[in-house]
Every structure is written in structure tokens, then in C-alpha cells.
Amino acid sequence: MVTREFGSSGLRVSALALGCWPIAGVGWTGVNEQDSLATIRQALDVGINFVDTAYMYGLGGESEILVGKAIAGRRAEVVLATKCGVHWDGGKAVRDSSSARIQEECEASLRRLNVDAIDLYQVHAPDPGTSFQETAQALERLLRQGKIRAIGVSNFDVAQMQEFSRHAPLHSLQPAYSMIRREIERDILPYCEEHRIGVCVYCPLERGLLTDGIRPGESYPAEDSRRQNSNFLGDSFARTRQMVMRLQSIARENGMTLAQLVLNWTVHQPGVTVAIVGATRPHQVLENAHALGRSLTADQMERIRKIVESR
């Protein structure tokens, strides 16, 4: 597995991370504890050391609990990332990045994960009700206390990162990024490169949309959130399907699945340190891990660029 320095954090991470939102079962179907534990352990077995979870992945921290069980006895193999600042209240996601809430959530995450320290603690999303100064200083206090080893934010823009950085070190950003969602290329990725901020992008496969198993939203069960996702519907889905068909020929040239091609492309985009990809079964982890086993030629990368930009 390819590993990289993660910005200025001092952490060294695999270029692919295991995203642990799906294993909590919120917005997903066909998930069970046995497969979830096996999936996390399979990731460690193939050298994926970056495991990304969050308090609100699950209505009561279920994802963190599963991660804690899976990494028991293997803590030294893991760069453990989780998030604070968003919690569930009556089925509604509520943002609260106040100092007291962050301290409370960190203590609870440490208990659920059954660890002494979290390697990367991230603010899940900007909280309009709390100043960036208060949030940043709360994270810096946890850093001084040794309860976390690096500070990250998720879904922040450049101005928000600049304000946050006035009050605490900022080691990482977690933004959405994929072949069909490339807005961060304009200013966010260049800013992070300039300031040595590690970037771990999420949803590179767009929840299965950029894979060989592409299906329209109507084909998912009623409780699966993809059924209502606009990317899986109408004209957007049709344009993505056309793009996928063209990309599949390049994948076949390299003996790759489409998912492997997409992940390979993603981690080689300027400014991207890590691609977070979810999985609910061990065989999915194996397929993802093999994505970096082959190199795409300059000609293939250029062909991919033209296909992506023509969508």
C-alpha cells in the first residue's frame, strides 16, 4: 500500500482510507456487525492504516463502537480519525462545535473507541452558532492534553480554514471530491498544498455511482438514501452513465475494475493526500486496495481528463 506524509501532522497514512460511515447502517442496507468487523480487519491486513469514522455515523456512535472492537489489540497499526461537532437530536443532525460539546464528544469517542488518544480529530462541519475561535481553541486544548494528536476540519472553505488557523494548528481537511464533484480544485486544493494541510477526500466513488455496478436510484430499497440522491436520478444519472461507459474501456486496458481506475485517478490528483472509500464487506476492501497496484500512463490520464471534463 502506498503511504504518504499527511500534511504537517507528523502522521504517515495509506493513500486509501477506510470510510466507516456505511458500517453503521444509517442510510445503507444489508449491513451487519460480523461483516463490518471483518471489513475493518481486512483493511488493516492489506495495509490500509487510515480508518475514518465519526460520532454521528450511527444514531448512537455505532460506527465508533465497531471500530473500537475491530482494532482491539492492533492499535499500533491504525491512524485513527474521528469527528465531532454534529450529533443526532430526534433524528435530525444538529451542528454544535461549542467548547463544552467538543470536550464531551471527545471523551465519549475515546470510550467508544477504547483508546487513550485519537490520531486525527476533525470538526465535522462549520457551526454557524459557534465562533471558529472557540472551536479551534477547544481542539487545541485537547491537543495539549494529549487526547488527540492532530487537528482537522471537514467541509470548510478557504476563508473558514484561514479563520480557524488563526487560533489553532490545522493539519487536515476532509472535503467531498470525485470525478463529478471537482469544485475544490479551484482554490481549496491549492490553498491546502501551500499551507501543508493534508487532504483526505470523501465520496470518490459517489456511493457506488462510479463503479461497474452503477444503478439508478429507483433500483435501491426505500430506506436507502441513494434512492433520493439527485446524482442517481434523471439527467445527472444519464450523463454519469455515459461517462462511466467511456471510462470502462480504459479500465479494461489496465486490467482494472472501474472503481480501481477511479480511485487510482483520485489519489493522483494534485493536492489530494488520501481518498476515503467506504466498504461493508471484506472483498470490497480487497478490490479497493488493488487500485494502486497498477500505474496509469500519462496518455491514459489525459484521456480520463477529457472524458471527465466532457460530462
N, C-alpha and C positions, 0 to 999 in steps of 0.2 A: 504494500500500500504506500502510495506517495504521501510524504509528510511535509509540512511547511511550518515556518515560524509564523505565529499568529499575532501580527502587528507588533506592538511594543509590550505585549503582555508577559513575555517570557515563557509562554506555553508553546509547545510544539504539537501540532494537531494533524490528523489524517485529512487529506483533501476532500474526502467524503465523510459526512457525519450522519449518524442515525437519528432521524427525527422521531420523537416518541409521542407525538400527538395521536396518531392512529390507534396505538395500543390501548388508549383509554376508552375507546369505543364511542366517544361523543362525535356524532356526525358520520360514523362509519358503521358498517355491519359485518357480521361474521368474525368478530374478534373474541378471543378467549385468553385466559391467563396463561395456560400451558404454552400456546404458540407465541404469546408475547414475550415470555421469559426466554424461550428458545431463540427468538429473533434477536434479542439483545445480546445473548451469549454468543450467537453466531457472528454478530458484528465484531465482538472482541476477538473471536477466534481467527478472523480473516484480517485483523489489523486495523479495523475502524475503531479508533480510540476516542473519538469525539461523540459523546452522547448528549443530545439536546432534548430537554423536557421543560415543563413549566407547571406551576401550581395549578393553573386553570385548565390544564389538559386532563379533563375529568372533572366531574362536579364536586369531588372532594379530594383532589390530589391523587387520584388513582394512578396516573402515569408515574408520578414520583415514587409511589409505593412499589410499583412493579420494577422500576429501575433499581431501587434500593435492594430489592430481593435478588435481582439478576446479577448485580455487581458485587454481592457479598463474597468476600474472600478474593476479590480481583480488583480492589480499589486502585492499586498502583498502575493498572493497565488503562485507566479511564481518565480522560479530560471531561469532567462533569459540568455541564451547563444547565442552568435552570433560570426561571424568570419570576419576577414579582410585579406588582402594580396593577394586575387585573384579577378580579375574583368574581365568582358567581353569586348573585343575590336573587333568589326566586326565579332561577332560570335565565336571568339577564346578566350579561357581562358588564361589570362595573369597573371603571378605572379609578384607582386610588393609589397614588405614589407618595402619600404623605410619609413623613419620617417614622411615625409610630406604626403605620401599616407595614412599611418595608421591614422594620425590625421584627415585627410579629411574624410576617410571612417567611422571613429568612430562618427564624428559629424553628418554625413549623416544617419548612422544607428540609432542614438538617435532620430533624427527627424522622420524617418520612423516608428520606434517602439513607438514613442510618450512617451518616458520615460526620467527620469533625469539621470539614471545610468544603465549600463549593468552589470549584476552579474558576468558573465564569458565571457571575450573577448579573442578569440583564433586566432592565426596565422594559416591560412587555410592550408598552405603547405610551406616547405622551399623555399626561394627565392635565387637562385644561384647568382643573381645580387646584393644582399644586404648583408652586414655582419650581423651575428647574434647579434653582439654588438649594431649596430644601431637599429635593430628591437626590441631587448629586452629593450633598453633604451626608445624607443618610447612608449612601453607598460607600463613601469614603470612610465613614466611621466603621462600617463592617469590615472594610479592607484593613484598617488599623487594628481591629480586634482579632484579625486572623480567621474570621469566619468565611471570608471569600478571598480569592487570590487575584481576580481581575474583574473589571467593571465593563459592562456592555449595555447598549441600548438597542431597541428594536423598533422599526417603523418610524424613525426620526429622520427629518430632513436636515440639510446642511445648517440652516440657521439654528435649529434646535440643538444640533450637536455642538455648534460653536458656543451657545449659551451654557449648555451643560458643562463643557470643558473648562469654563472659567472657574468652576467651583470644585472639580474633582478630575482625576485622571480618567480618560476614556480610551479603553483598549479595543473595543469591538463594536460593530454594527451588524444587526441582523435585519436585512430588508428582503422584500419579495423580489424575485428575479427569475425570468425564464425567457425562452425564445419568443414568447408572445407578450412579455411584460418587461420591457427593457428601459424604462424611464430612468433608472438610476445611472445609466451610462453617461447621461448629460453632465451632471455635476456631482452627484454623491460619490460615485466610484473614484473620480479624480481627487476629490477632497480627502477621502479616506487614504488613498495612496500617498498623498502629500503629507498627511499627518500620522502615518504609520498606525492606522486603525485597521485591525483585521476585519474582514468582511465574510460573514457566513450567510449565504443567501438561502432563502427557503422557497419551497414550491417549484423547484426546477423542472419537475415532471408534470406540474399543474394537475396534481391529484390523479395521475394516470392518463391525462389527456394527450401527453406527448410520449405515448408508448404504442407498441404494436396492438395493444388491446383497446384502442380508442373507441369509446361508445358514447352515444348521445345521452343527455340527461334523462330522457324518458325511460331508458333501459335500467335505471337504478331503482332499488326499493324506495318506497315513500319516505322512510326515515333517513335515507342517505342524503346528506346536504348537497351532493353533486346534482341531484335532481332539479334543484332550484338555481344552480350556479349558471350565470349568463354565458360563461365560456363553453358550456356544454349544450347550448341551445342556439337555434336559429342560424343567422348568417355568420356569427362568430365561430360556431362549431364547424360550419361548412368550409370556411376559409382555413381553419386549422387542419381539417381533414385533407384538404388539397396540399397543404404544406407538408404534412406527415407523409403522404404518398410519395412526394418527391425526395424527402429525406431518407426514406426506407431504402432506396437504391444505393445511396452512399453507405448506409449501414451494412448492406449486404456485401459491398466491395471489401469491407474490413472484417467480415465475419462477426459483426456486432448485431445485437438487437437494437431497436430504435432507442430504447431507454438508455442503453450503454452509450450510444452515439451522443444523445442529448447531454448526458452527464459529463462525458469527456469534453464536449464543446464548452459546457458551462464552467468547469474548473479551469479552463484555459483562457477565459476572458480576462482582459486587463483589469486588475484591481480586485478580482474575486479570489479569496483565500480558500474557502470551503463551500461545498454545496451540501445542504442538508436534504436528505431524502428519507421519507417515511417508509416503513415496512411493517407488515403484520405477520409475515411468515419467513422462516429461515431461508428458503430458496430465493426469495426476493432479495435478501441481503447478498447472497452469493452472486446473483446476476448483477446487482449494482456494483459490487466490489470489483468485478471483472471489467468494468467500464474503463478503467485506467490501464488495462493490460496491453492495449494497443495504442499506437500514435496515429493521429490524423495528419495527412500531408498538408502542406501549405495550399496546394491546389484544392484539396477537399474542404479545407476551412473556408477558402474563398467561395467555393460553390455553396456551402452551407450559408455563408453570409448573404449571398444573393437570394437564396430561397427564403430565408427568414425575413429579409427586408421587403420581399415582394408580397408577403402575406396580406 
